[in-house]
Each structure stands twice: as structure tokens, then as C-alpha cells.
Amino acid sequence: MQLLKRKGITLFLAGLALVTAARTSVGQTGIQLSAEESDPNRLGLMQGFPPSPDKLIMQPDSDFFSFPKMRWTVCHIRELMPTKQISKGLGAPIPFAYALDEGIDTVAFTPLGGENSLTWKEALPVNYTDGILVLHKGQIVYEKYFGALNEVGKHAAMSMTKSMTGLLAEILVAEGTLDETAKVASIVPELEESAFGDATVRQVMDMTTALNYSEDYSNPMADIWIYSKAASPLPKPAGYEGPNGYFEYLKTVPKDGSHGEAFGYKTINTDALGWIVSRTSGKNLAQLLSERIWMKIGAEQDGYMTVDAKGTPFAGGGLSAGLRDLGRIGQLMLNRGELNGERLFPASVVDKINAGGDKTVFAKAGYKTILGGSYRSMWWVFHNEHGAYAARGVHGQTIYIDPTAEMVIVRFSSHPQAKNGYIDPTSLPAYQALAEYLIDKNNG
């Protein structure tokens, strides 16, 4: 465990490491602070001029992503890591209309596998919610902030970043700029000798590539550690001779099996897709996301993305943004590519994502809380009766889109457990209950 703790900083860069931090701080002691007890403001983290030494969260410490420090860190990534700006442009933001609904707090549901019901309000601290927004028919009906986040703050989106990368790729496909059937090496020749070389762009987009790549956190020789060292923007240790940056690492990944046979959630797929998108568009991911999305949605704030030592944006998990701006992304998806009277991309982009991927190959991954689901263009598709799909990130991040209910939920969280499998039992049924509440209210 000590080895894992020392490497926590670079593992965050890989976007997969958050399990380690949570286990190091919670699992070893057997103590788990509640959302109220771990509130960074209550703990006094980074408060004072200067903060006292025992309240500091800083570089080059390796534990800034351990719980409960993580609850401050997710709202202050830019103070710890180099980043690229996702500019909203110079135009004024286009505000949402509000129709706040106090009844949402009392919406009740039964957690998956549970017997006792919870209300929507009771579930928020259970999931260590930092911020939550609900849109219904394009209006904000619910908005709350907790802990280190407020309405002017930005929060790490974690792997919801993947969905932004996938969306940009799908837009390029729809416009005929990117061929989803093309072999990766035909677009990025540098990857020809890697596992990605003979995969199709679509297989990368849907994470059905066959990669010899281990994310076994308990094994100090696992590939995740090599990837993490390569991804770190900090100076490499003396004698380091490994790859430097996301792109260099991708060239070293060997193949294992045949592409297209099984879904395997591996962040390096998104880094490869980020390279494909950048090579195709001629723009880095942060710039492309700014020009194609952020500058056109009436955003309130710039976003930003963490980068490696060469300035390459982290396509798989580097985004930080404001809650309402991700609400605009969700509404853009719900509206099938249109927002504020302007069409940003063809409706077919969302239709392809919402249709989902191959359920058979997805089932092989064994996600117990998403039975019958699939993965398409780096979005999670539930195939439930409402046709819901989502961008998801560790520790509880989500943009949940329910077309039937005309509802978008954006949630930022800092749950001590990273995997959504721990969080879904009190999240997914809550989202469904809220959707049904909004539908009933609208019909009433």
C-alpha cells in the first residue's frame, strides 16, 4: 500500500488511480467520514493566510488525492497541475431559466438491493455530492452546492472527459472528416506497431480493442504505473528512460487477442482517440472542444484540461468545468445537437450515441449495476424504458440524460470509493424516480 500511496499523484493523471487513494485513506483504517464530517470547510483544509501545515494540500505531496483531501482537490485541480484553457470566447453567457421545484427533495426511491427507501435529499450526502443540477424541459428545477464547490467554482469531471472526446469524434464522423471504419495506423502512422494500429476507429471509440494492458493496482509492475509515469507533467526522476507523455506511451502498448470481441474499459483508448481527433482536425483537444462546443453553448465559464509534460490534454479524464456549463452540454445532447436556437452538429451524432453499442460485448465486462447496457462513443447507454444514457466518471460524476422525461442531471461528487458500482445503487434508482416524478407532474 505504501507503494501505491507514493504513486498517487501520477496515477491521478492516468485517471484510474482514484481507487488507490480511497483505499489508502479509508480501507486501511476502516474509518469512513460522512459527507458532513469530511466537508473541506469543516476540516479547515487550505484555509488561513497561510493555512496551517496540517491543513495544506500541495505539490509535491503524493496524497492530495487521498480521502478526505480529495474533496478539496477535485475543486482545485488547476492549483496543483498544469492545464490548457477551454475558452468560452468573448460573448456573454446565455442564462438558464429557473423553475425551482421544492418537491424534488421529497422524491423517494429504494436503493438497488435495499429494503428501506431514501429521499432525494437524503441521498445527496450518502453520495458525497459536491454539486447537483437538474434540468427539465430546458429549465433549472434543482440546483445545490456543497463542500468546496460553489456556483462560481469548477470541479473535476474525471472520466466524463471521455464522453467529450467521444462526442468530438462522432461529430467528425458525421461530417465526413473522420472515417470510423479506417484503421488507426492510416490516421496516426506512429501507432502502426502498437495494439491500436490495426484496430478501427470505431473499435477505439467503443473500447472494444484488444490491448495487453494491466490496471492491477496491487502489482507494482503493472502497465498502469508505466503509463502514469509517462503521463506525469512533473520532471522525470533521474535515470528515467521510459516514454514521456500520452502519445509516446501509446506507441508501446502491445496487442492481446482480436479487436471487437469484448468491451474493456481502458482509459488509454481515449488517449488514442484524442490523438486521432487531434490529427484529423489539426487542433489539440482543448482547442477543438472550445471551438466546436464551449464557445457555442452560451457558457458561463471557461473550462480547462490537465496536460502531460508536452502540453497534450488528458483526453481520458482531464476536464474541469462549472456545473451549469456541463448542464448546457447535457441539454445540447437532449436537444440532439441544438441549443439556444443554433444547431452545433447533426442530430445523427446523438442518435448514434443513444442507440448504444453491442450489448453482447459489453456484457462480458460484468457491470452488475448496468445489466443490459452498452457503451458507444465513450458514453454509457442504459437501454432502459426511458432511453437514458450518461457521461460518467469515478467518485460519482455524471451527466445523466433521460429523453423520455426531458430531463438532464449533472452531479459532481467526491465519494471515498472511486468505482461507480459502489455509488450506482443509490444514484440510478434516484434518477429514475426523479424522471417519473417530473413526467407525472407534467402530465398532471
Secondary structure, DSSP 4 states (H G I P E B T S, - for coil): -HHHHHTHHHHHHHT-THHHHHIIIIITT-----TTTT-HHHHTTT-BTTBPGGG---TT-S-TTSTTTHHHHTT-GGGTS-EEEE---SSPP-PPEE---GGGGG-EE--TT-SS-EEHHHHHHHTTEEEEEEEETTEEEEEEE-TT--TT--EE-TTHHHHHHHHHHHHHHHTTSS-TTSBHHHH-GGGTTSTTTTSBHHHHHTT---B-----TT-TTSHHHHHHHHH--SPPPTT--S--SHHHHHTTPPB-S-TTS-----HHHHHHHHHHHHHHHTS-HHHHHHHHTGGGTT-SS-EEEEB-TT--B-TTT-EEE-HHHHHHHHHHHHTTSEETTEE-S-HHHHHHHHH---HHHHHTT--GGGTT-EEETTEEE---TT--EEEEEGGGEEEEEETTTTEEEEEEE--SS-SGGGTGGGTHHHHHHHHHHHHHHHH-
